[in-house]
Amino acid sequence: MKAFEKYNIKIVGNGPKTMLLAHGYGCDQVMWRFFSPAFQDDYRVVLFDHVGAGKSDLSQYSREKYGTLNGYADDVLEIIEAVGGAPVVFVGHSVSSMIGILAANKKPEYFSRLILIGPSPCYINNGEYVGGFTRSDIDGLLQTLDANHLGWSQAMAPVIMKNEDRPELAAELAESFCRTDPAIAKHFARVTFLSDNREDLRRLGVPSLVMQCSEDNIAPHAVGEFVHRQLAGSQFVSLKATGHCPHLSAPEETIRSIKDYLERH
Amino acid sequence: MKDQPEQDEARLASLEESAEELYEFAPCGYLTTTIDGRIIKVNRTLAEWLGYSVDELTGKRFSDLLSVGGKIYYDTHLNLLLRMQRSVDEIALDLIRKDGGAIPALVNSRQKRTPADEPLLNRFTIYNATERRLYERQLLEARDLFQTTLSSIADGVIATDAYGVVTFINPVAASLTGWKENTALGRTIHEVLKLVREDNGEAVENPISHALRTGQAVGLENHTVLVGLDGRQIVVDDSASPIRDESGFVTGAVLVFRDVSERRRSERALEQARTELERVAAELRRSNEDLSQFAYIASHDLRSPVKTVAALTQLLAQTYGDKLGEGKELLGHVTDATRRMAKLIDDLLIYATATTKGKLPKTPVDANVQLAAALENLHAAIADSGAEITHEDLPAVAMDGTSLVQVFQNLIGNAIRYRSSRAPQIHIAARASDDGWIFSCRDNGIGIATKYHAQIFDPFKRLHGNELPGSGIGLAVCKKIIERYHGRIWVESSENEGAIFHFTVPSRISRADDRL
């Protein structure tokens, strides 16, 4: 099926319900490695890579479509249509929590619950609103990305385009975990960190869980609370886990919180 | 002691037995954090670089030492990579010193795990990379400049390595060949760029291969057609040059090409238009020549029979005048008509001559002299009418003297002929302009209504019928002469206000006019 190639869709587990795991900015579906096994008994767990990330079909990437998070939200709907099982439990990390909200605003009937890990509707400070960053901070991030993509070889491009005739490069790719075309990485960074989707929060009609880490540099506590206040029918959970990736740093606590929520609500 | 170097080395090596010393004063920074990123150990080298004491650093988070961009990178990349693959190398981050200054650094990290593969600690080594990062920044800027430039230019550009494998293709080249940048990279130039001859469709040697084979630049291969991925054919101009490294070895080649289909089409259209124009011009010239020739021959040949008729009529009147009675009056009309006819034929001959003849002088002629000659020819009319004729100092002009006399004579003659009740006052002047001299002939005569201004220069156009003398050829002859020198003649006048005739003549002799 076309969508399976395009988004590198993988399905694990065979539970009666479907859970869709959407990775955030900077990596790919591999980041769910310590998380997904815990749900395989109760769910069909669907993993995928956003177009432009991981082993998705890079030829499908376009600056126009992915110039706003809406392009990614449409993809989420396409994935749900491709794998079936709606309404699904959607677990989105970081920017994907916002992508999930946008998708659920378009087709609420596709979603039973949204689990939002470290959500932020707007990363840039704006008047009273404190997102945590300024525009020049984001420029600093783009410079850091530039400095860290020097090793990116143009020779990688054919591999990612799935040129079967150059297997030696395919092996190299397997080693390069979370490796992204620098141009795409920068564009995705810009789209992610300069987006402002605060207005979309209030329109969400699907029940949701807002998960807030301690000491999260990217989505500060105040932002998590803001999201919770704006989302009707949302629950808020504050995790002991620090950082921005609790499903990696503290998978047990993260899994337990989500299971609790899904059992009770 | 000098003869015992081994002992010296042993003594020195013993100084390095202290692991603590090696750690604390290593030539790079060492830092250990919990999995949460809390600093639990840091060496003195790093503390010194950052301007903190070791105690101040302990307990901080590693990400607290990073720039904001670096914090995001840590949380979205570095930390993930460590968890997934235990180690990361050569990550470029800016560390922020206590005083706020930034230290560009390269960071390596290893994750220590339990036997059960549970993460325990993250260890970091930090290298000061100020110079290197500056250099990288310059490289990046150069690359960006190169990319932006090659992406913005209107020509297609493809670069290959020494084996002809495509390493760069700009958007124009991608669109002309029909390939996408990502799919073209890594393919050979033969796959990406198919060239054939325009006339017979035979393959031509790829300019890149030629440049790689010979080490020479290869110029425009004209009449080359690019066959795109979709079979579309585009006429292109192309050139390829080898790329050499510092030692002169060919390390690749670059091809520049452009779509010239449009230019080829317009060249063809232009060529057709020019041929057509030349054909029409030649036809017109021939027909003009024929017409002038005809007018000349006709008027010339008509002249003698008309003269004969005039002479015979006169003889008839003299010899048989008395016997004709009333017929004598009719004979008088015949004589008048014959004289008018002879005059018309003379005028026609003048007009025809004005068209066909006329030479350029070798040196400009003095207009003052030509004006004097014209006035001399007109002396009877001037005397009869009491005309007062004045002129300014006139320039030398690049036109045939006889023609200029003709123009003056016609204009001044007209000014006298079409005088008002006042005595004619006529003034001749000239002033310089961009395209030569503008002469003017001003009179105080009866003037010409605006609606006639255009037609008075047509041959045999007379506004006054027979009430005033003249055949209506004078201004037409002037126009013919002036136009032969690419000049213009026009009138400025209104009824009863006098008239000013203007005409332009070239000030310099143009050799192109020799053909006239």
Boltz contact constraints between the chains, C-beta under 6 A:
constraints:
  - contact:
      token1: [A, 25]
      token2: [B, 76]
      max_distance: 6.0
  - contact:
      token1: [A, 26]
      token2: [B, 76]
      max_distance: 6.0
  - contact:
      token1: [A, 26]
      token2: [B, 77]
      max_distance: 6.0
  - contact:
      token1: [A, 27]
      token2: [B, 80]
      max_distance: 6.0
  - contact:
      token1: [A, 31]
      token2: [B, 80]
      max_distance: 6.0
  - contact:
      token1: [A, 137]
      token2: [B, 68]
      max_distance: 6.0
  - contact:
      token1: [A, 140]
      token2: [B, 67]
      max_distance: 6.0
  - contact:
      token1: [A, 140]
      token2: [B, 68]
      max_distance: 6.0
  - contact:
      token1: [A, 140]
      token2: [B, 69]
      max_distance: 6.0
  - contact:
      token1: [A, 141]
      token2: [B, 69]
      max_distance: 6.0
  - contact:
      token1: [A, 141]
      token2: [B, 72]
      max_distance: 6.0
  - contact:
      token1: [A, 144]
      token2: [B, 69]
      max_distance: 6.0
  - contact:
      token1: [A, 144]
      token2: [B, 70]
      max_distance: 6.0
  - contact:
      token1: [A, 144]
      token2: [B, 73]
      max_distance: 6.0
  - contact:
      token1: [A, 146]
      token2: [B, 140]
      max_distance: 6.0
  - contact:
      token1: [A, 147]
      token2: [B, 92]
      max_distance: 6.0
  - contact:
      token1: [A, 148]
      token2: [B, 92]
      max_distance: 6.0
  - contact:
      token1: [A, 154]
      token2: [B, 185]
      max_distance: 6.0
  - contact:
      token1: [A, 157]
      token2: [B, 182]
      max_distance: 6.0
  - contact:
      token1: [A, 157]
      token2: [B, 185]
      max_distance: 6.0
  - contact:
      token1: [A, 158]
      token2: [B, 186]
      max_distance: 6.0
  - contact:
      token1: [A, 161]
      token2: [B, 182]
      max_distance: 6.0
  - contact:
      token1: [A, 161]
      token2: [B, 183]
      max_distance: 6.0
  - contact:
      token1: [A, 177]
      token2: [B, 84]
      max_distance: 6.0
  - contact:
      token1: [A, 177]
      token2: [B, 85]
      max_distance: 6.0
  - contact:
      token1: [A, 217]
      token2: [B, 63]
      max_distance: 6.0
  - contact:
      token1: [A, 217]
      token2: [B, 71]
      max_distance: 6.0
  - contact:
      token1: [A, 217]
      token2: [B, 75]
      max_distance: 6.0
  - contact:
      token1: [A, 218]
      token2: [B, 75]
      max_distance: 6.0
  - contact:
      token1: [A, 242]
      token2: [B, 36]
      max_distance: 6.0
  - contact:
      token1: [A, 244]
      token2: [B, 75]
      max_distance: 6.0
  - contact:
      token1: [A, 248]
      token2: [B, 83]
      max_distance: 6.0
